[in-house]
Every structure is written in structure tokens, then in C-alpha cells.
Amino acid sequence: MSLLNRLIQTPQSAFKAAIVLSLALHIVLLAVYVPADTRLLKKKDEVIVIKLEEPKPNQEETIPLQSQQTLITKAPATQAAPSAPTAEEWAFASTYTLKNSKGYRHTWGKQVRSMMGAAVEGVDQGQVRFRIEIAPNSSVIKVETLWKTSDKAEALARKAIYSMPPPPPTPTGKPLIFEKTISFTPFATDDTPIYSGDCLPDPPAFTNPFAWDGKSPQGIKQNKPAEKLSPKALAECLKQLPQDSIEGVAAHNQRQLDQWKSNKLDQK
């Protein structure tokens, strides 16, 4: 006690004594509670090597390579040939004279496509467009290929044209000249026409009013106005029009969509 009294006689000595006692107390606590393993410093660094092994696949879940390829390979798209025109369809086509015998041209093309067989997705699919001339007795006079995207489509179409059953005579009793595209693809849409607008006159072909041949007097040529039917003739014409089918309207709407749609409309 005499020693302690000496140490705390002055404030400076009391402060020093408190620090010494605090350090001594901490050292004792560390010696008691810290584990023995952590008190000793390791003289050498220990190197730990971790070896990674690839996981072994489960044999039950593995699929042979051949089976994987079979799953990835998809079956090609296929579209069966349309049925041949019925007797009723040919009867209508043989009497319809409007729009360059529109019904006859469609029925004739349907007969050709029905004889070409099923279309399968692949290198042989495609389209071919012909310029065709048919005699009044329905015999084929001339078949000219305008363009094609498939040699097989052209070959099958030509074979069908020259081997098809004799159709009825042309509706007008005159040679029928027209162009026809035959689609030999599994993605071809129905081309059934609609007849609701056949009584409307065709718009006149546009010609450049400022064109000049360099010889004749210069001047602005006026385009011919569209012809108009009289009310009586229009009423008689409307009586001849058949009722449009659901397939024809759907095909017409699809053609309009394909023609006028724009990728810019899909932007968000």
C-alpha cells in the first residue's frame, strides 16, 4: 500500500499508474482467453493445393449424339396438292367473261397445280410464271416461261399443262391470253379470287404526258379517263357476279397485307 500511495501522490503519477494497470489487465485477459494455437506464429507458410475434378455425368440423363441430332433435325414442311376443280367450278368458269375470263384462268391454274403433287420444303420448292395462250376450243397454243425459281416446279407444271383433261371452251369463244404464276411451295396461300369488283372498269394505263419522240410536235398528252358503265349496264353486270367465298376474301386480304405491310409499323 505504501508503494501505491507513492505512485498516486501527484496527478501525473496517478495517470501513469492507471495506464500500467490497464495494460497489465489486458495482457492477463489475452493470455487466458486466446487459444493456444493462435498464440504461436508459424515459422513457414503452408501451401494448400486444391484439385478440381470434372463432374461425372449421370448415365441415365445422357443422350447419345445420334439421338441429339435426331431431336434437332425437324421434318420439312409439306403442303398437299389442292383438289382438282369440280364440275360446278368448271361450269361457272366456262361462262364467266369478266376481267379476261377471270374464273376460267383461276380454275385452269388450279387444275394444273392439283396435278403437280405435294410440295415439300427444300431445294425443289419455288414458283414459275407462264405466259399462256389457249385456243377457243381450250387446246394449248403456247406456253412461255417468263421467270422461275425452281426447275422442278417448271417441269411439273409443263407436264401437267400438256396432260390435263380437256377443259371446257373459253367463255368468250376467242383465244385466251393471260399470265399465270404457279406456286409449288409448302407455304403458298390460297389464291381464290373475289369477284365483287369485277363490274368496275379497269383504270387506264398511265403514260408519261411529257414524253416526246423528238419528231412530232411537242405537247402535253392527256391520259384517257376511266370508262364508266351506264346505271343499267352496271345493274345487269352486278347480277352476274357470284357470291364471294370466305376463302377468297381471306386470300385477298392476305395478298393486300403482304403487298402493303411495312416493317416500320412493328417498331416500338
Phi and psi in degrees as a GROMACS rama.xvg file:
@    title "Ramachandran Plot"
@    xaxis  label "Phi"
@    yaxis  label "Psi"
@TYPE xy
-64.2257  -35.8511  SER-2
-67.2686  -41.7131  LEU-3
-64.0672  -38.9908  LEU-4
-64.3805  -35.8716  ASN-5
-65.9743  -37.9192  ARG-6
-69.9681  -28.0575  LEU-7
-108.546  22.6213  ILE-8
-68.0249  -35.7053  GLN-9
-115.477  157.109  THR-10
-60.2675  -37.8584  PRO-11
-65.2342  -42.6244  GLN-12
-68.4036  -34.6077  SER-13
-65.6404  -38.983  ALA-14
-65.1228  -42.9578  PHE-15
-62.7146  -40.4291  LYS-16
-65.2186  -37.5015  ALA-17
-64.6751  -41.1099  ALA-18
-63.3151  -44.6023  ILE-19
-61.5815  -43.867  VAL-20
-65.6309  -38.3164  LEU-21
-65.1839  -43.2326  SER-22
-64.5594  -40.5631  LEU-23
-64.6256  -39.5024  ALA-24
-65.239  -41.3963  LEU-25
-64.8215  -39.7268  HIS-26
-63.3947  -40.8991  ILE-27
-64.6068  -44.0157  VAL-28
-63.4014  -40.9273  LEU-29
-64.6893  -38.9416  LEU-30
-67.0633  -27.7826  ALA-31
-84.8787  -44.0196  VAL-32
-96.511  -21.9837  TYR-33
-76.743  131.271  VAL-34
-60.1209  155.402  PRO-35
-69.7267  -29.8219  ALA-36
-66.5414  -31.5905  ASP-37
-84.9889  -10.1599  THR-38
-79.325  -25.4121  ARG-39
-90.9615  132.295  LEU-40
-86.0948  132.763  LEU-41
-74.857  133.003  LYS-42
-78.3397  -30.2999  LYS-43
-124.462  144.656  LYS-44
-74.3891  135.664  ASP-45
-92.3718  134.835  GLU-46
-104.625  121.376  VAL-47
-105.927  123.333  ILE-48
-104.666  123.664  VAL-49
-110.589  121.36  ILE-50
-104.25  120.479  LYS-51
-95.6825  132.543  LEU-52
-114.099  139.484  GLU-53
-67.0657  137.551  GLU-54
-66.7503  138.465  PRO-55
-80.2173  126.903  LYS-56
-67.8155  147.77  PRO-57
-76.2886  122.872  ASN-58
-62.7383  -28.3024  GLN-59
-71.8398  -28.625  GLU-60
-93.2826  -13.6838  GLU-61
-73.3282  144.929  THR-62
-117.939  131.112  ILE-63
-56.5275  152.767  PRO-64
-60.2299  -38.6466  LEU-65
-63.616  -38.3907  GLN-66
-67.5165  -37.9967  SER-67
-62.7833  -42.4579  GLN-68
-64.8164  -35.481  GLN-69
-64.9255  -37.9225  THR-70
-69.6839  -35.3278  LEU-71
-72.9952  -38.8644  ILE-72
-71.3708  124.78  THR-73
-103.727  153.461  LYS-74
-72.1976  138.838  ALA-75
-66.0744  148.688  PRO-76
-68.4951  146.056  ALA-77
-137.147  140.813  THR-78
-131.592  121.665  GLN-79
-68.1937  154.276  ALA-80
-67.6578  143.354  ALA-81
-66.3335  156.772  PRO-82
-68.7819  152.038  SER-83
-66.4657  151.083  ALA-84
-59.5466  143.787  PRO-85
-81.0094  171.044  THR-86
-63.3573  -36.5737  ALA-87
-64.6151  -40.2088  GLU-88
-64.722  -40.5531  GLU-89
-68.8699  -33.7403  TRP-90
-64.713  -42.1798  ALA-91
-66.2191  -45.0199  PHE-92
-62.2686  -34.3439  ALA-93
-74.1337  -9.76152  SER-94
-117.009  -5.2851  THR-95
-91.5415  114.542  TYR-96
-102.802  -13.6219  THR-97
-69.4957  151.937  LEU-98
52.3547  52.778  LYS-99
56.4141  48.2427  ASN-100
55.5241  57.2091  SER-101
-57.0273  -47.0143  LYS-102
-63.8338  -37.4635  GLY-103
-66.5176  -43.2563  TYR-104
-62.1763  -42.907  ARG-105
-67.122  -44.9896  HIS-106
-64.906  -39.0234  THR-107
-61.4693  -44.8681  TRP-108
-65.8749  -35.2706  GLY-109
-65.66  -37.6204  LYS-110
-63.4676  -41.6703  GLN-111
-65.1573  -45.611  VAL-112
-66.2871  -34.1893  ARG-113
-65.5715  -24.8127  SER-114
-90.8081  -3.54795  MET-115
-88.1932  -12.9131  MET-116
88.0694  -174.986  GLY-117
-73.5608  145.494  ALA-118
-100.427  131.294  ALA-119
-117.89  137.718  VAL-120
-60.7533  131.977  GLU-121
156.188  -162.14  GLY-122
-71.3838  -21.1075  VAL-123
-87.2298  -10.183  ASP-124
-72.6934  155.383  GLN-125
161.211  -166.775  GLY-126
-133.078  159.233  GLN-127
-145.5  138.883  VAL-128
-119.227  129.109  ARG-129
-114.227  153.965  PHE-130
-108.721  118.289  ARG-131
-119.809  140.481  ILE-132
-126.141  123.177  GLU-133
-117.776  135.052  ILE-134
-73.2862  162.065  ALA-135
-55.9408  -29.0052  PRO-136
-87.2567  12.4177  ASN-137
78.9614  3.19533  SER-138
-76.0172  146.607  SER-139
-79.3626  124.332  VAL-140
-93.8514  -45.0391  ILE-141
-151.894  138.98  LYS-142
-131.355  113.693  VAL-143
-116.597  128.753  GLU-144
-82.479  118.306  THR-145
-84.5938  -44.7018  LEU-146
-162.066  162.836  TRP-147
-155.285  154.432  LYS-148
-119.794  3.18604  THR-149
-152.223  123.592  SER-150
-67.7217  -35.9345  ASP-151
-67.4539  -40.0099  LYS-152
-60.6911  -42.1277  ALA-153
-65.3102  -43.7847  GLU-154
-63.7476  -44.4559  ALA-155
-65.7862  -39.1097  LEU-156
-66.3879  -43.5799  ALA-157
-63.9611  -40.6561  ARG-158
-61.5467  -41.0999  LYS-159
-68.832  -36.9734  ALA-160
-62.3752  -42.868  ILE-161
-88.7876  -1.50303  TYR-162
-122.415  6.54958  SER-163
-73.2878  152.179  MET-164
-60.6852  147.784  PRO-165
-60.4078  119.714  PRO-166
-79.4337  172.96  PRO-167
-64.8837  163.074  PRO-168
-60.6024  162.545  PRO-169
-65.9034  149.996  THR-170
-63.263  -32.9512  PRO-171
-90.3272  -8.87549  THR-172
74.2368  13.2099  GLY-173
-123.776  164.822  LYS-174
-59.5247  141.679  PRO-175
-109.991  119.098  LEU-176
-117.755  126.919  ILE-177
-158.372  168.175  PHE-178
-111.726  140.745  GLU-179
-141.518  132.075  LYS-180
-102.458  125.661  THR-181
-103.045  120.406  ILE-182
-98.8701  115.345  SER-183
-111.932  66.2837  PHE-184
-137.002  153.184  THR-185
-75.5823  -2.93694  PRO-186
-112.206  11.6288  PHE-187
-69.8424  137.058  ALA-188
-92.5563  163.282  THR-189
-64.6181  132.998  ASP-190
-107.934  25.1008  ASP-191
-59.6111  124.745  THR-192
-79.7719  165.912  PRO-193
-114.939  151.477  ILE-194
-116.83  4.57236  TYR-195
-65.0361  -25.8487  SER-196
-104.88  15.0102  GLY-197
-73.8782  -17.3879  ASP-198
-83.867  -11.1108  CYS-199
-78.3238  137.998  LEU-200
-67.9932  149.614  PRO-201
-69.7187  139.311  ASP-202
-65.9337  143.893  PRO-203
-65.992  148.867  PRO-204
-66.2583  137.905  ALA-205
-79.1302  136.103  PHE-206
-128.698  145.201  THR-207
-69.0289  114.388  ASN-208
-69.5524  -14.1741  PRO-209
-102.747  5.2227  PHE-210
-68.0136  142.184  ALA-211
-141.094  134.045  TRP-212
-85.0101  -3.20554  ASP-213
86.8918  -3.46632  GLY-214
-121.403  -49.3471  LYS-215
-72.4605  161.275  SER-216
-59.9102  140.244  PRO-217
-73.437  147.002  GLN-218
179.685  164.313  GLY-219
-92.394  118.177  ILE-220
-84.7226  136.264  LYS-221
-93.2537  132.555  GLN-222
-70.8522  145.962  ASN-223
-70.4826  135.682  LYS-224
-71.3985  158.518  PRO-225
-69.0035  140.303  ALA-226
-72.7112  146.009  GLU-227
-122.196  135.401  LYS-228
-80.7671  149.62  LEU-229
-69.955  155.799  SER-230
-54.0149  -37.8291  PRO-231
-68.8559  -44.3097  LYS-232
-66.1048  -36.525  ALA-233
-65.3742  -40.8325  LEU-234
-64.355  -40.2862  ALA-235
-66.7214  -36.7535  GLU-236
-67.6202  -39.286  CYS-237
-64.9593  -27.1957  LEU-238
-67.6546  -24.7533  LYS-239
-82.8042  -15.5764  GLN-240
-72.7345  133.855  LEU-241
-79.868  167.731  PRO-242
-78.6836  129.74  GLN-243
-68.505  142.687  ASP-244
-85.579  160.857  SER-245
-63.1787  -38.9572  ILE-246
-63.6548  -39.5348  GLU-247
-65.6588  -42.7615  GLY-248
-64.9097  -42.183  VAL-249
-64.2104  -41.1457  ALA-250
-65.518  -39.8396  ALA-251
-63.1845  -44.3133  HIS-252
-63.8446  -38.031  ASN-253
-66.5853  -39.1366  GLN-254
-65.1875  -39.7623  ARG-255
-64.6981  -39.58  GLN-256
-65.1648  -43.0874  LEU-257
-65.7912  -31.7372  ASP-258
-79.24  -38.415  GLN-259
-109.403  -4.86521  TRP-260
-69.1497  154.575  LYS-261
-133.099  139.791  SER-262
-65.9615  -22.7836  ASN-263
-69.3927  -22.1729  LYS-264
-71.1717  -19.1508  LEU-265
-88.3842  -4.9897  ASP-266
-71.365  143.602  GLN-267
